[in-house]
Amino acid sequence: MNVHPFIEAEKQGGHNVKRACELLEVSRAAFYARRRALPGPRTVADAALTDRITELHRHSRGTYGAPRIHAVLHNEGRRCGRRRVARLMRQAGLTGRHRRRRPLTTIPDPAADGRPDLIGRDFQPDPAALDTRWCGDITYIPTGEGWLYLATVIDIASRRVVGWATADHLRTELVADALRAACRQRRPQGEVIFHSDRGCQYTSGSYAQLARELGVRLSVGRRGQCWDNALAESFFATLKGELLDRQVWPSRAAAHSSIFEFIESWYNLHRVHSSLGYRSPAAYEAFAA
């Protein structure tokens, strides 16, 4: 029963609001709050939380879903449940980005059969193992000028992309440039393992020679087992789901520029990872220091 119009009519008729409220068993505070259309404390709190959720979603480039938004809010000291965050995101029309499977592009090299797997699918982060185990892979990006190929080197311990390179070809120079960039940027103090699939670029003689010169020990996964290099595959799924698949790239230069900004300004510095306790790679490395 909507008692507000009745009480208003009583008041306009010269009757006592207090008496009318008593007859209808409604508090005067509730009547006046309803009359002023003031939102309740929960509504006010939800509105403020939605504003912050919207900011975080925009800062994540529209990629964070409820789990990551909730984790960031928790790190900020805000007490709220994940289901509440999901509800407010639905009401605000906010959704995260989801990964899609991609075809494999690796050309296996039979010569890799003699090279060991030194990782054994152990991709657990480890703050004490920075720059001791790296992994990497190659992916492709369609552009208006043709394919752009991207090679990466990722620190398994912190998920940071420590080296990468792009080119319009799939020759060994592409992966060699990525490895050189990683060694130049990180300057590992001891021998570091680099793990990859059995692609012919990674198993070539020239790449093996470069690895020896840089103090890098090479490791490869098993034939036909993409999970043996799951961390590298996971990064590409993130990159494509959160950046590359969201627009058409008119040129290789445009794609390269956006990849640079994604990796160096967003992914390494700010994007949180559930495996790192919802920290970014940079924050995790600072925590480990």
MOVENUR-V954018 format. One record per helix or strand of 2 or more residues. SS is the DSSP state (hx for helix, st for strand). FROM is the first residue (numbers start at 0). LEN is the number of residues. If there is no record, write none. Layout:
ss=(SS & SS)
from=(FROM & FROM)
len=(LEN & LEN)
//
This chain:
ss=(hx & hx & hx & hx & hx & hx & hx & st & st & st & st & hx & st & hx & st & hx & hx & hx & hx & hx)
from=(3 & 16 & 27 & 40 & 65 & 81 & 109 & 132 & 137 & 145 & 160 & 171 & 191 & 204 & 215 & 225 & 243 & 251 & 273 & 280)
len=(9 & 8 & 9 & 19 & 10 & 11 & 5 & 3 & 6 & 10 & 7 & 15 & 5 & 10 & 5 & 17 & 3 & 16 & 3 & 8)
//
